[in-house]
């Protein structure tokens, strides 16, 4: 089985779609099968207030 193929345009479209939904994009991961995963912080009030890390949650 050959490598999964993806293009820069596909990644750009995925990032732009996430931003259009109001999400802050923290990272992008392309899987071995060519799937594109967009990583977003958990608590993103606005891009200017974002610290780059997800909010920590303590259950106890």
C-alpha positions in Angstrom: 0.0 0.0 0.0 1.4 3.4 -1.0 1.6 6.6 1.0 -1.6 8.6 1.5 -1.6 11.7 -0.6 -2.7 15.1 0.5 -2.2 18.6 -0.8 -1.3 21.9 0.8 -4.7 23.2 -0.6 -6.6 20.5 1.4 -4.8 21.5 4.6 -5.4 25.2 3.9 -9.2 24.5 3.3 -9.4 22.6 6.6 -7.7 25.4 8.5 -9.8 28.1 6.9 -13.0 26.2 7.6 -12.1 25.8 11.3 -11.4 29.6 11.5 -14.7 30.4 9.7 -16.4 28.5 12.5 -14.8 30.8 15.0 -12.2 28.3 16.2 -8.6 29.1 17.1 -6.3 26.7 15.3 -3.4 25.5 17.5 -2.1 22.8 15.2 -2.6 20.5 12.3 -1.8 16.8 12.1 -1.9 14.7 9.0 -2.4 11.0 9.7 -0.8 8.1 7.8 -4.0 7.6 6.0 -4.1 11.2 4.8 -6.7 12.3 7.3 -6.3 15.9 8.5 -6.8 16.7 12.2 -7.2 20.3 13.4 -6.2 20.9 17.0 -7.9 23.7 18.9 -7.5 25.0 22.5 -10.4 24.1 24.8 -11.1 27.6 26.1 -10.7 30.2 23.3 -12.4 33.5 24.1 -10.6 35.4 21.4 -7.4 35.2 19.4 -5.9 38.1 21.3 -6.6 36.5 24.7 -5.4 33.0 23.7 -2.4 31.8 25.5 -1.8 28.8 23.3 -2.6 26.1 25.9 -5.8 24.4 26.7 -7.6 25.2 30.0 -6.7 22.7 32.8 -9.6 21.0 34.5 -9.4 19.5 38.0 -12.2 17.1 38.8 -11.5 16.9 42.5 
